Amino acid sequence: MKTQRRKAGKSINSRQTAFTRFMLIVACLVIWMGGISARLVHLQVTKHDWLKERAAGQRLDVKKSKLPRGSIFDRNGRALAMSVRVKTLYADATQIADPSAAAKTIARSIGAKEKDLAKQLSDAKENERKFVPLLKAVDETNVQRINRELDDQTVRKTDAPNFKGLHWREDQQRSYPYQRMAAHVIGFSNAEGIGQAGVEQSQNDILYGAVIKRVQERDRLGRIYDETVSEKEPPKDVVLTISSSIQYMVEAALERAVTSSQAKAGTAIVIDNATGEILALANYPTFDPNRLGEITADNLSNAAVQQVYSPGSVFKLITYGSALEKRMFTPESEIDSGNGTVEVGGRRFSDSRAYGRITYTKAFAVSSNVCAIKTGMKVGREGFFQTLTDFGFGKKTGIELPAETSGIVRSPQKWFGDSLASMSIGYEIGVTPLQMTSAFAAIANDGVRVQPHIIKEVRGPGGEVLYATQPEKFRVVSARTARDLRIMMREVVVSGTGKLARLNGYSSAGKTGTAWKFDEKLKKVNSAKYVSSFIGMAPAERPAVTIGVVIDEPRVGGRNGGQVAGPVFREIAERILPELNIRPNGGRVPEGDVEDIPEITVAMDSFPSILAGSELNTTAAVIRPETPKAKNIVFDAPKVSEVKPPRQPDQRSGTKKAITSDTAKPKKNEAEVMSRPRVVSTPTPTRKPPPEILTSPKKERTATEKKKTKP
């Protein structure tokens, strides 16, 4: 019995031991499988992206190369912008054993700070970065110098520099050989090769250097078994219409004029009348696109297409052109300027003196405000507005430059009672220098306006012409009207306000303009700030080119368009006409015969400008405040009437009226009184006079006139 019990106990213990061992093995398997599963989850979920990137890095080799950005040429094939080959020094941080020691040696050669470089390499090594740019845009001379200084005899490498972890990469850099010349036309591109201004920006898609991407797949032994190449269309070259020689002459003349007159800025444009090609477009101050650090808000803006200003008397070309097109007069017809004062919409405008009855040609030559206003009123609102739109005002010219503005032209429904009168003499409207010069070019081209353009053609990598600009053409006035206007403009230069624009060897024609500017601080027109301009053409009989000159805020040597901008026109024309192989057709200007008729300038500083705060570098235009009475006047047909100037200021009203008598001010201010345009505001039976005061007009006198006693 005992023996049987003993055997049964041993059997139970053996089974328990076996079960325990089995469960122990199962537990180990469960733990092992759990650990394997956790590791798999960690690798395939948590570390998935990292492992995938590392595997791809070992298996895939991605190489990128960028084709040089397209070049920009002038019309004669001179390179104005090109890409040059340079190199970039970079480090493979995974190959550098001691970043601090390497930084100490490298910093001396590349001119970097050792502390900053050591931190950069250490961070890159920690992140296993294989491309760390250290020095960009290195030319071949500096490449050789750095290679010599970093030559480590203990290192065996197949590429330079002979320094562990350092390599060179082929790169490119934009170069502008002529530096500041035509900077506002060409523009510039950034370090990534993307255009930021000028043609570089507007034609970026054409010029952009294509990136060629090669993806090579390798086996475990590093052998390439597959390669994929992706590339974009190769870059193209752009040929401009400008001539570098003419551009240089224009920029030199403009810079001298701006600096000598201590002006704020200046713009000059030369247009081929027949083709609409821009032969030169200059702004001053300017910048060097090779030195991006010099660029500021003051010199970056392309005023030729971005500045909006009130043109002043040059706009009288549009006024007289509209009337001539309607056959309202001929250049020899006469107009009565009366006593030199005209009233429109309850507001008086006046000339510096009473011209009486004179021909339209003479009125245009002496820049009579009264005659221009009377002419504009005969044309009427709808007719005048139609002429504005025909000449392209209020719309972009379509030139291939970025950020062009359309100017400011309001519809007739938004005009006030005196708006037509104001616009007839170049106020209450905003234009760009290019718009105004293009309008004159249309008259020079027998009334056909050719769309101005700066791009002549686009060429492929092999030099073949892929695209040539075909500008649109519009007839704005008849050939007869254009010829009559040229006759009138010729008289401006011969005996009027533009005598300083006469040329030696060539005949010329044009129109002066002087406009007072709106002052943002004063919130009114500032009589100390002007925009002086002259736009002309030569030769006068068959004009080949039109030249527009706009000087912003001249401070020394006069302020009238004929005094400030006229000589610039003369200098430019006399230099570029021989360059264009234009045969001389005139004599020399007599020495000392430079006396100029001062231009009459009108400013209404009691009203805010329609240009105030609306555009960059805006100047004055005149509108009436939006009062209920002013709104009612908009739809009334304004009447033109001649009135006599008041004998003395009205002391009862509490406000001063513009002075129209030479004896109304002390003798010490006679020069100031004579140099200001006459704009007089008088109360009418139906409404009160405006609260602000209209200043007396200015008329600039020449040095000869100042010596004489006042009549």
C-alpha positions as CSV (number, residue, x, y, z in Angstrom):
1,M,0.0,0.0,0.0
2,K,2.7,2.4,1.0
3,T,4.7,1.4,-2.1
4,Q,1.7,2.2,-4.3
5,R,1.2,5.6,-2.6
6,R,4.8,6.4,-3.0
7,K,4.7,5.6,-6.8
8,A,1.5,7.7,-7.2
9,G,3.2,10.7,-5.5
10,K,6.2,10.5,-7.8
11,S,3.9,10.4,-10.8
12,I,2.1,13.6,-9.7
13,N,5.3,15.5,-9.0
14,S,6.7,14.5,-12.4
15,R,3.6,15.9,-14.2
16,Q,3.8,19.1,-12.2
17,T,7.4,19.5,-13.0
18,A,6.7,19.0,-16.7
19,F,3.8,21.4,-16.6
20,T,5.9,24.0,-14.8
21,R,8.7,23.7,-17.3
22,F,6.2,23.8,-20.2
23,M,4.6,27.0,-18.9
24,L,8.0,28.5,-18.4
25,I,8.9,27.8,-22.0
26,V,5.6,29.3,-23.1
27,A,6.2,32.4,-21.0
28,C,9.6,32.8,-22.5
29,L,8.1,32.4,-26.0
30,V,5.4,35.0,-25.2
31,I,7.9,37.4,-23.8
32,W,10.2,36.9,-26.8
33,M,7.4,37.3,-29.3
34,G,6.2,40.4,-27.5
35,G,9.6,41.9,-27.6
36,I,10.0,41.1,-31.3
37,S,6.5,42.6,-32.0
38,A,7.3,45.8,-30.0
39,R,10.6,46.2,-31.8
40,L,8.8,45.7,-35.2
41,V,6.2,48.3,-34.2
42,H,9.0,50.7,-33.1
43,L,10.9,50.2,-36.4
44,Q,8.0,50.1,-38.8
45,V,5.8,52.8,-37.2
46,T,7.9,55.1,-35.1
47,K,11.1,54.9,-37.1
48,H,9.4,54.4,-40.5
49,D,10.2,57.7,-42.0
50,W,13.8,57.8,-40.8
51,L,14.5,54.2,-42.0
52,K,12.9,54.9,-45.3
53,E,15.0,58.1,-45.8
54,R,18.1,56.3,-44.9
55,A,17.4,53.3,-47.2
56,A,16.7,55.7,-50.0
57,G,19.9,57.6,-49.3
58,Q,21.8,54.3,-49.6
59,R,19.9,53.1,-52.7
60,L,19.1,56.4,-54.5
61,D,21.5,59.1,-55.6
62,V,19.7,62.4,-56.6
63,K,21.8,64.9,-58.5
64,K,20.5,68.3,-59.5
65,S,22.1,70.7,-62.0
66,K,20.7,74.1,-63.0
67,L,21.1,75.5,-66.5
68,P,22.3,79.1,-66.6
69,R,19.6,81.8,-66.5
70,G,18.9,83.4,-69.9
71,S,20.7,86.5,-70.9
72,I,19.3,90.0,-71.6
73,F,20.7,91.9,-74.5
74,D,20.2,95.4,-75.9
75,R,19.0,95.9,-79.5
76,N,22.6,95.7,-80.8
77,G,23.5,92.5,-79.1
78,R,25.3,93.9,-76.1
79,A,24.8,91.7,-72.9
80,L,23.1,93.7,-70.2
81,A,22.5,90.8,-67.8
82,M,24.1,87.3,-67.9
83,S,24.8,84.3,-65.6
84,V,28.5,83.5,-64.9
85,R,29.9,80.2,-63.6
86,V,30.9,80.2,-59.9
87,K,31.4,77.6,-57.2
88,T,30.0,76.9,-53.8
89,L,32.1,75.4,-51.0
90,Y,30.2,73.0,-48.9
91,A,30.8,70.4,-46.2
92,D,29.7,66.8,-45.8
93,A,29.4,66.9,-42.0
94,T,29.3,63.1,-41.7
95,Q,32.9,63.0,-43.0
96,I,34.3,65.5,-40.5
97,A,35.6,63.8,-37.3
98,D,36.3,66.9,-35.2
99,P,34.0,69.9,-36.2
100,S,35.8,72.3,-33.8
101,A,39.3,71.6,-35.2
102,A,38.0,71.7,-38.8
103,A,36.3,75.0,-38.2
104,K,39.5,76.6,-36.9
105,T,41.3,75.8,-40.1
106,I,38.4,76.5,-42.5
107,A,37.5,79.9,-40.9
108,R,40.8,81.4,-41.7
109,S,40.5,80.6,-45.4
110,I,36.9,81.7,-46.0
111,G,36.8,84.6,-43.7
112,A,34.2,83.2,-41.3
113,K,33.9,83.4,-37.5
114,E,35.4,80.2,-36.0
115,K,32.8,80.0,-33.2
116,D,29.8,80.3,-35.6
117,L,31.3,77.8,-38.1
118,A,32.1,75.3,-35.4
119,K,28.5,75.4,-34.2
120,Q,27.2,75.1,-37.7
121,L,29.3,72.0,-38.4
122,S,28.5,70.4,-35.1
123,D,24.8,70.7,-35.6
124,A,25.1,69.4,-39.1
125,K,27.1,66.4,-37.9
126,E,24.6,65.6,-35.2
127,N,21.8,65.7,-37.9
128,E,23.9,63.8,-40.4
129,R,23.7,66.4,-43.0
130,K,25.8,65.9,-46.1
131,F,25.4,69.3,-47.7
132,V,26.3,72.4,-45.6
133,P,27.0,75.5,-47.7
134,L,30.0,77.4,-46.3
135,L,30.8,79.9,-49.1
136,K,28.8,80.8,-52.1
137,A,29.5,82.5,-55.5
138,V,33.3,81.9,-55.4
139,D,35.1,82.8,-58.6
140,E,38.0,80.8,-60.0
141,T,40.7,82.9,-58.5
142,N,39.4,82.5,-55.0
143,V,38.7,78.8,-55.6
144,Q,42.4,78.2,-56.3
145,R,43.5,80.3,-53.3
146,I,41.2,78.3,-51.0
147,N,42.4,75.0,-52.4
148,R,46.0,76.0,-51.6
149,E,45.2,77.1,-48.1
150,L,43.2,74.0,-47.2
151,D,45.6,71.4,-48.7
152,D,46.0,68.7,-46.2
153,Q,48.9,66.3,-47.2
154,T,47.6,63.5,-44.9
155,V,44.3,63.3,-46.8
156,R,43.8,61.4,-50.0
157,K,40.9,62.7,-52.1
158,T,40.0,62.6,-55.7
159,D,38.4,66.1,-55.7
160,A,39.5,69.5,-54.4
161,P,39.9,70.9,-51.9
162,N,42.2,68.3,-50.4
163,F,40.5,68.6,-47.0
164,K,38.4,65.9,-45.3
165,G,34.7,66.6,-45.7
166,L,35.0,69.7,-48.0
167,H,33.8,69.7,-51.6
168,W,33.0,72.2,-54.5
169,R,29.7,72.4,-56.3
170,E,29.2,74.1,-59.7
171,D,26.9,77.1,-59.4
172,Q,26.0,80.4,-61.2
173,Q,25.7,84.1,-60.3
174,R,23.9,86.9,-62.1
175,S,26.1,89.6,-63.5
176,Y,25.3,93.1,-64.8
177,P,28.3,94.3,-66.9
178,Y,27.0,97.9,-67.3
179,Q,26.3,98.2,-63.5
180,R,23.8,101.1,-63.0
181,M,22.9,101.6,-66.7
182,A,19.2,100.7,-67.4
183,A,18.8,99.3,-63.9
184,H,15.1,100.1,-63.8
185,V,14.6,98.4,-67.1
186,I,16.7,95.3,-66.5
187,G,15.9,94.8,-62.8
188,F,17.6,92.1,-60.8
189,S,17.2,88.5,-59.6
190,N,17.8,87.0,-56.2
191,A,20.2,84.3,-55.1
192,E,17.7,81.6,-56.1
193,G,17.6,83.0,-59.7
194,I,14.1,84.4,-59.5
195,G,13.5,87.9,-61.0
196,Q,12.6,90.6,-58.5
197,A,12.3,93.7,-60.6
198,G,12.3,95.0,-64.2
199,V,12.5,92.6,-67.2
200,E,14.1,90.1,-64.9
201,Q,10.8,89.8,-63.1
202,S,8.3,90.3,-65.9
203,Q,10.0,87.7,-68.1
204,N,11.1,85.4,-65.3
205,D,9.4,82.3,-66.9
206,I,11.3,82.8,-70.1
207,L,14.7,83.6,-68.4
208,Y,14.5,81.1,-65.6
209,G,17.3,78.5,-65.6
210,A,15.8,75.0,-65.8
211,V,16.8,72.5,-63.1
212,I,17.8,69.1,-64.4
213,K,17.1,66.3,-61.9
214,R,18.8,62.9,-62.2
215,V,17.6,60.0,-59.9
216,Q,20.0,57.1,-59.9
217,E,19.2,53.7,-58.2
218,R,22.1,51.6,-57.0
219,D,22.4,48.0,-55.8
220,R,24.3,47.0,-52.6
221,L,27.6,47.2,-54.4
222,G,26.9,50.8,-55.5
223,R,26.3,49.9,-59.2
224,I,23.7,52.0,-61.0
225,Y,20.9,49.8,-62.4
226,D,18.3,52.6,-63.1
227,E,18.3,56.3,-63.9
228,T,15.5,58.8,-64.3
229,V,16.1,62.3,-65.7
230,S,13.5,65.1,-65.4
231,E,14.1,68.5,-66.9
232,K,12.2,71.6,-67.9
233,E,12.3,73.7,-71.1
234,P,15.7,75.4,-71.4
235,P,15.9,79.1,-70.6
236,K,15.7,81.7,-73.4
237,D,17.3,85.0,-74.1
238,V,15.5,88.4,-74.2
239,V,16.5,91.2,-76.6
240,L,15.4,94.7,-75.5
241,T,14.6,97.6,-77.7
242,I,16.9,100.0,-75.9
243,S,20.2,101.0,-77.2
244,S,23.0,101.0,-74.6
245,S,24.7,103.9,-76.2
246,I,21.6,106.1,-76.3
247,Q,20.7,104.9,-72.8
248,Y,24.1,106.0,-71.5
249,M,23.6,109.5,-73.1
250,V,20.2,109.9,-71.6
251,E,21.2,108.8,-68.2
252,A,24.2,111.1,-68.1
253,A,22.1,114.1,-69.2
254,L,19.4,113.3,-66.7
255,E,21.8,112.9,-63.8
256,R,23.4,116.2,-64.5
257,A,20.1,117.9,-64.6
258,V,18.8,116.4,-61.4
259,T,22.0,117.1,-59.4
260,S,22.5,120.7,-60.8
261,S,18.9,121.6,-60.0
262,Q,19.0,119.8,-56.7
263,A,15.8,118.0,-57.7
264,K,14.2,115.1,-55.9
265,A,14.2,112.8,-58.9
266,G,14.0,112.8,-62.7
267,T,12.8,110.6,-65.6
268,A,13.7,110.6,-69.3
269,I,12.2,108.5,-72.1
270,V,13.1,108.2,-75.8
271,I,10.6,106.6,-78.1
272,D,10.9,105.6,-81.8
273,N,7.8,107.2,-83.2
274,A,7.2,104.8,-86.1
275,T,7.8,101.5,-84.2
276,G,6.9,102.4,-80.6
277,E,10.2,101.0,-79.4
278,I,11.7,102.4,-76.2
279,L,15.2,103.4,-77.2
280,A,16.0,104.6,-73.6
281,L,14.2,104.8,-70.3
282,A,16.1,106.3,-67.4
283,N,15.3,107.3,-63.8
284,Y,17.5,109.1,-61.3
285,P,18.4,108.3,-58.6
286,T,19.1,104.7,-59.7
287,F,21.0,101.7,-58.3
288,D,23.5,99.0,-59.2
289,P,21.9,95.5,-59.5
290,N,25.2,94.0,-58.7
291,R,25.0,95.5,-55.2
292,L,21.6,94.7,-53.8
293,G,22.5,96.2,-50.5
294,E,22.4,99.7,-52.2
295,I,18.7,99.3,-53.2
296,T,16.3,101.5,-51.2
297,A,12.6,102.5,-51.6
298,D,13.8,105.8,-53.1
299,N,15.8,104.4,-56.0
300,L,14.0,101.2,-56.7
301,S,10.7,102.6,-58.0
302,N,10.5,102.9,-61.8
303,A,8.9,106.3,-62.0
304,A,8.4,106.2,-65.7
305,V,5.6,103.7,-65.4
306,Q,4.8,103.8,-61.6
307,Q,4.7,107.6,-60.8
308,V,1.4,109.4,-61.3
309,Y,1.5,113.2,-61.5
310,S,-0.5,116.1,-62.8
311,P,1.1,117.0,-66.2
312,G,0.2,120.7,-66.2
313,S,0.5,122.5,-69.5
314,V,1.9,119.7,-71.6
315,F,-1.6,118.3,-71.4
316,K,-2.8,121.3,-73.5
317,L,-1.7,119.2,-76.5
318,I,-4.7,116.9,-75.8
319,T,-7.0,119.9,-75.4
320,Y,-6.1,121.6,-78.7
321,G,-5.8,118.2,-80.4
322,S,-9.4,117.4,-79.5
323,A,-10.7,120.7,-80.9
324,L,-8.6,120.4,-84.0
325,E,-10.0,116.9,-84.7
326,K,-13.5,118.4,-84.6
327,R,-12.4,121.2,-87.0
328,M,-13.2,123.9,-84.5
329,F,-10.2,126.0,-85.6
330,T,-7.0,126.1,-87.6
331,P,-3.6,127.1,-86.2
332,E,-4.0,130.5,-87.9
333,S,-7.5,131.1,-86.4
334,E,-7.8,133.7,-83.7
335,I,-9.2,133.4,-80.2
336,D,-10.0,136.2,-77.8
337,S,-8.4,135.8,-74.4
338,G,-10.1,139.0,-73.2
339,N,-8.6,140.5,-70.2
340,G,-6.8,137.3,-69.3
341,T,-9.4,135.9,-67.0
342,V,-12.1,133.2,-67.4
343,E,-14.7,131.9,-65.0
344,V,-16.0,128.3,-65.1
345,G,-18.2,126.7,-62.5
346,G,-17.9,129.7,-60.2
347,R,-14.1,129.6,-60.3
348,R,-11.8,132.1,-62.0
349,F,-8.7,131.1,-63.9
350,S,-6.3,133.7,-65.3
351,D,-3.2,134.3,-67.3
352,S,-0.2,136.4,-66.1
353,R,-1.3,139.1,-68.4
354,A,-4.0,139.9,-70.9
355,Y,-3.0,138.8,-74.4
356,G,-6.2,140.0,-76.1
357,R,-7.0,138.5,-79.5
358,I,-4.3,136.1,-80.6
359,T,-3.9,133.1,-82.9
360,Y,-4.3,129.6,-81.5
361,T,-0.7,128.9,-82.3
362,K,0.4,131.9,-80.3
363,A,-1.9,130.9,-77.4
364,F,-0.3,127.5,-77.4
365,A,3.2,128.9,-77.6
366,V,2.8,131.2,-74.6
367,S,0.8,128.5,-72.8
368,S,-2.3,130.6,-72.2
369,N,-4.6,129.0,-69.6
370,V,-7.6,131.1,-70.6
371,C,-7.4,130.1,-74.3
372,A,-6.9,126.4,-73.4
373,I,-9.9,126.4,-71.1
374,K,-12.1,128.1,-73.6
375,T,-11.0,125.6,-76.2
376,G,-11.7,122.7,-73.8
377,M,-15.2,124.0,-73.0
378,K,-16.0,124.2,-76.7
379,V,-15.1,120.5,-77.1
380,G,-17.4,119.5,-74.2
381,R,-17.3,116.8,-71.6
382,E,-18.1,113.8,-73.8
383,G,-15.8,114.9,-76.6
384,F,-12.9,115.6,-74.3
385,F,-13.3,112.4,-72.4
386,Q,-13.4,110.4,-75.7
387,T,-10.1,112.0,-76.6
388,L,-8.5,111.0,-73.3
389,T,-9.5,107.4,-73.8
390,D,-8.3,107.4,-77.4
391,F,-4.9,108.5,-76.3
392,G,-4.8,105.8,-73.8
393,F,-5.0,107.8,-70.5
394,G,-6.6,105.9,-67.7
395,K,-5.2,102.6,-69.0
396,K,-1.9,100.8,-68.8
397,T,0.2,101.2,-71.9
398,G,1.0,97.4,-71.8
399,I,4.8,97.8,-71.6
400,E,6.6,94.7,-70.5
401,L,7.6,96.1,-67.1
402,P,6.1,95.1,-63.7
403,A,3.9,97.3,-61.5
404,E,2.8,99.7,-64.2
405,T,-0.1,102.0,-63.1
406,S,-3.0,103.1,-65.3
407,G,-3.1,106.6,-64.0
408,I,-6.2,108.4,-62.9
409,V,-9.0,109.4,-65.2
410,R,-12.5,109.9,-63.8
411,S,-15.7,109.4,-65.9
412,P,-17.6,112.6,-66.8
413,Q,-20.4,111.6,-64.4
414,K,-17.9,112.2,-61.6
415,W,-16.7,115.6,-62.8
416,F,-17.4,118.8,-61.0
417,G,-18.4,122.1,-62.4
418,D,-14.9,123.2,-63.1
419,S,-13.4,119.8,-63.9
420,L,-13.3,120.2,-67.6
421,A,-11.5,123.6,-67.2
422,S,-9.0,122.1,-64.8
423,M,-8.3,119.1,-67.1
424,S,-7.9,121.4,-70.1
425,I,-4.8,122.8,-68.5
426,G,-3.5,119.5,-67.0
427,Y,-5.0,119.3,-63.6
428,E,-7.5,116.9,-62.0
429,I,-6.0,114.1,-63.9
430,G,-3.1,111.7,-63.2
431,V,-0.7,110.4,-65.9
432,T,2.6,108.5,-66.0
433,P,5.6,109.9,-67.8
434,L,5.4,107.0,-70.3
435,Q,1.7,107.7,-71.0
436,M,2.4,111.4,-71.7
437,T,5.4,110.7,-73.9
438,S,3.5,108.1,-75.8
439,A,0.7,110.6,-76.6
440,F,3.2,113.0,-78.0
441,A,4.8,110.2,-80.1
442,A,1.3,109.5,-81.6
443,I,1.2,113.1,-82.8
444,A,4.8,112.7,-84.2
445,N,3.6,109.6,-86.0
446,D,0.8,111.4,-87.9
447,G,-1.8,110.6,-85.4
448,V,-1.2,106.8,-85.1
449,R,-0.4,105.6,-81.6
450,V,1.9,102.6,-81.6
451,Q,1.9,100.6,-78.3
452,P,5.2,101.4,-76.5
453,H,7.2,98.3,-75.8
454,I,10.6,97.4,-74.3
455,I,11.1,93.8,-75.6
456,K,12.2,93.5,-79.2
457,E,12.4,89.7,-79.5
458,V,12.9,86.4,-77.6
459,R,15.6,84.0,-78.8
460,G,16.2,80.3,-78.2
461,P,19.4,78.7,-76.8
462,G,20.7,78.5,-80.4
463,G,20.1,82.1,-81.1
464,E,17.0,81.5,-83.3
465,V,14.2,84.1,-83.0
466,L,11.3,82.4,-81.3
467,Y,9.1,85.5,-80.9
468,A,9.2,89.1,-82.1
469,T,7.0,91.8,-80.7
470,Q,4.2,93.1,-83.0
471,P,2.8,96.2,-81.3
472,E,-0.8,97.2,-81.7
473,K,-1.5,100.4,-83.6
474,F,-4.4,102.8,-83.1
475,R,-5.3,106.0,-84.9
476,V,-6.1,108.6,-82.3
477,V,-6.3,111.7,-84.6
478,S,-6.2,112.4,-88.3
479,A,-2.9,113.1,-90.0
480,R,-4.1,116.7,-90.6
481,T,-4.7,117.2,-86.9
482,A,-1.2,115.8,-86.1
483,R,0.5,118.1,-88.6
484,D,-1.4,121.1,-87.2
485,L,-0.3,120.2,-83.7
486,R,3.3,119.9,-84.8
487,I,3.1,123.4,-86.3
488,M,1.8,124.7,-83.0
489,M,4.5,122.8,-81.0
490,R,7.1,124.2,-83.3
491,E,6.1,127.7,-82.3
492,V,6.5,126.8,-78.6
493,V,10.2,126.2,-79.3
494,V,10.8,129.1,-81.7
495,S,9.1,131.9,-79.8
496,G,7.3,130.5,-76.8
497,T,7.9,128.8,-73.4
498,G,10.3,126.2,-74.9
499,K,13.0,128.3,-76.5
500,L,15.7,126.6,-74.4
501,A,14.7,123.4,-76.2
502,R,16.0,124.6,-79.6
503,L,18.6,122.4,-81.2
504,N,21.8,123.0,-83.0
505,G,21.5,121.5,-86.5
506,Y,18.0,120.2,-86.1
507,S,14.5,121.6,-85.9
508,S,12.4,120.6,-82.9
509,A,8.9,120.9,-81.5
510,G,7.4,120.3,-78.1
511,K,5.5,121.6,-75.1
512,T,6.5,122.7,-71.6
513,G,4.7,121.8,-68.5
514,T,4.9,122.9,-64.9
515,A,2.5,121.7,-62.1
516,W,2.5,122.4,-58.5
517,K,2.5,119.3,-56.3
518,F,0.1,118.1,-53.6
519,D,1.7,118.1,-50.2
520,E,0.6,115.2,-48.0
521,K,1.7,117.0,-44.8
522,L,-0.1,120.3,-45.7
523,K,-3.1,118.5,-47.3
524,K,-3.0,121.0,-50.1
525,V,-1.0,122.1,-53.0
526,N,2.5,123.3,-52.0
527,S,3.6,126.3,-54.0
528,A,7.2,125.4,-53.2
529,K,7.1,122.0,-55.0
530,Y,6.8,121.5,-58.7
531,V,6.9,118.9,-61.4
532,S,8.6,120.5,-64.4
533,S,8.5,118.7,-67.8
534,F,9.2,119.1,-71.4
535,I,8.1,116.6,-74.1
536,G,9.3,117.2,-77.6
537,M,10.2,115.6,-80.9
538,A,12.8,116.1,-83.6
539,P,13.2,116.8,-86.4
540,A,10.0,118.9,-86.3
541,E,8.9,118.3,-89.9
542,R,9.3,114.5,-89.8
543,P,10.0,113.5,-86.2
544,A,12.0,110.4,-85.8
545,V,12.0,110.3,-82.0
546,T,10.0,111.7,-79.1
547,I,11.8,112.6,-75.9
548,G,10.0,113.1,-72.6
549,V,11.8,114.7,-69.6
550,V,10.2,115.0,-66.2
551,I,12.0,116.7,-63.2
552,D,10.5,116.2,-59.8
553,E,10.9,119.2,-57.4
554,P,13.7,121.2,-58.9
555,R,15.1,123.7,-56.3
556,V,17.9,125.6,-58.2
557,G,18.0,127.3,-61.6
558,G,14.3,127.9,-62.2
559,R,11.2,125.8,-62.0
560,N,9.4,126.1,-65.3
561,G,9.4,123.1,-67.6
562,G,11.1,125.2,-70.3
563,Q,13.9,126.3,-67.9
564,V,14.5,122.9,-66.2
565,A,13.5,120.2,-68.6
566,G,14.0,122.0,-71.9
567,P,17.8,122.0,-71.7
568,V,17.8,118.3,-70.9
569,F,15.7,117.6,-74.0
570,R,18.2,119.7,-76.0
571,E,21.2,117.8,-74.7
572,I,19.7,114.4,-75.3
573,A,18.4,115.2,-78.8
574,E,21.6,116.8,-80.0
575,R,23.6,113.7,-78.9
576,I,21.2,110.9,-80.1
577,L,20.1,112.2,-83.4
578,P,23.5,111.7,-85.0
579,E,23.7,108.3,-83.3
580,L,20.5,107.4,-85.2
581,N,21.9,108.7,-88.5
582,I,19.4,111.5,-88.7
583,R,20.6,114.2,-91.2
584,P,20.7,117.7,-89.8
585,N,18.0,120.0,-91.2
586,G,18.5,123.2,-89.3
587,G,21.1,125.9,-88.3
588,R,22.7,126.7,-85.0
589,V,21.0,128.5,-82.2
590,P,22.4,132.1,-81.9
591,E,24.7,132.5,-79.0
592,G,23.1,134.3,-76.1
593,D,19.6,133.9,-77.5
594,V,18.3,131.9,-74.6
595,E,15.6,134.2,-73.1
596,D,12.6,132.1,-72.3
597,I,9.0,133.0,-71.8
598,P,8.0,131.9,-68.3
599,E,5.2,129.4,-68.2
600,I,1.9,130.1,-66.4
601,T,1.3,127.6,-63.7
602,V,-2.1,127.1,-62.1
603,A,-2.6,125.6,-58.7
604,M,-5.8,125.4,-56.6
605,D,-4.5,124.7,-53.1
606,S,-7.9,125.1,-51.4
607,F,-9.0,121.7,-52.6
608,P,-7.6,118.2,-52.0
609,S,-5.9,116.4,-54.9
610,I,-7.4,113.3,-56.6
611,L,-3.9,111.9,-56.5
612,A,-3.3,112.4,-52.8
613,G,-2.3,109.1,-51.2
614,S,-3.3,107.0,-54.2
615,E,0.0,106.3,-56.0
616,L,3.7,106.4,-55.3
617,N,5.2,109.9,-55.7
618,T,1.9,111.5,-56.7
619,T,1.6,115.1,-57.5
620,A,-1.2,117.6,-57.5
621,A,-4.5,117.5,-59.3
622,V,-7.5,119.5,-58.3
623,I,-11.0,118.5,-57.4
624,R,-13.9,120.1,-55.6
625,P,-14.9,118.8,-52.1
626,E,-18.0,116.6,-52.1
627,T,-20.5,119.0,-50.6
628,P,-24.2,118.8,-51.6
629,K,-23.8,122.1,-53.6
630,A,-20.7,120.8,-55.4
631,K,-22.6,117.6,-56.3
632,N,-25.4,119.7,-57.8
633,I,-22.9,121.5,-60.0
634,V,-21.6,118.3,-61.6
635,F,-24.6,118.0,-63.8
636,D,-25.0,121.7,-64.7
637,A,-23.7,122.9,-68.0
638,P,-20.8,125.2,-67.0
639,K,-20.7,128.6,-68.5
640,V,-17.7,130.5,-69.7
641,S,-17.6,134.1,-69.0
642,E,-15.0,136.8,-68.8
643,V,-14.9,138.8,-65.6
644,K,-12.8,141.6,-64.3
645,P,-10.5,140.9,-61.5
646,P,-11.4,142.5,-58.1
647,R,-9.7,145.7,-57.3
648,Q,-8.7,144.7,-53.8
649,P,-9.2,141.8,-51.4
650,D,-12.5,141.5,-49.7
651,Q,-11.9,142.4,-46.1
652,R,-15.5,141.7,-45.0
653,S,-15.6,138.0,-45.8
654,G,-12.8,137.0,-43.3
655,T,-10.9,135.2,-46.1
656,K,-8.4,136.4,-48.6
657,K,-8.9,136.3,-52.3
658,A,-6.2,135.7,-54.9
659,I,-4.3,138.8,-55.8
660,T,-4.7,139.9,-59.4
661,S,-3.2,143.3,-59.2
662,D,0.5,144.0,-59.2
663,T,0.0,146.7,-56.5
664,A,-2.0,144.5,-54.1
665,K,1.2,143.5,-52.2
666,P,4.2,145.3,-50.8
667,K,6.9,146.0,-53.3
668,K,9.3,143.5,-51.7
669,N,7.0,140.6,-52.8
670,E,6.6,141.8,-56.4
671,A,8.7,138.9,-57.7
672,E,6.7,136.4,-55.8
673,V,3.4,137.8,-57.1
674,M,4.6,137.9,-60.7
675,S,5.8,134.3,-60.5
676,R,2.6,132.7,-59.4
677,P,-0.3,131.7,-61.6
678,R,-3.6,133.5,-61.2
679,V,-6.5,131.4,-60.0
680,V,-9.3,133.5,-58.5
681,S,-12.3,132.2,-56.5
682,T,-15.2,134.6,-56.1
683,P,-18.6,134.1,-54.4
684,T,-21.6,133.5,-56.5
685,P,-25.2,134.4,-55.6
686,T,-26.1,130.7,-55.2
687,R,-23.3,129.5,-53.0
688,K,-20.7,130.7,-50.5
689,P,-17.0,130.8,-51.3
690,P,-14.9,127.9,-50.2
691,P,-13.4,128.2,-46.7
692,E,-9.8,127.8,-47.9
693,I,-7.9,130.5,-49.6
694,L,-6.6,130.4,-53.2
695,T,-3.2,131.7,-53.5
696,S,-2.1,134.2,-56.1
697,P,-0.6,132.8,-59.3
698,K,3.1,132.7,-60.1
699,K,4.9,133.6,-63.2
700,E,8.7,132.9,-63.2
701,R,10.7,135.8,-64.7
702,T,14.0,135.4,-66.4
703,A,17.1,137.2,-65.2
704,T,16.7,139.8,-67.9
705,E,13.2,140.6,-66.8
706,K,14.1,140.8,-63.1
707,K,16.6,143.7,-63.9
708,K,13.8,145.7,-65.4
709,T,11.3,147.7,-63.4
710,K,7.8,146.4,-63.1
711,P,5.4,147.9,-65.7
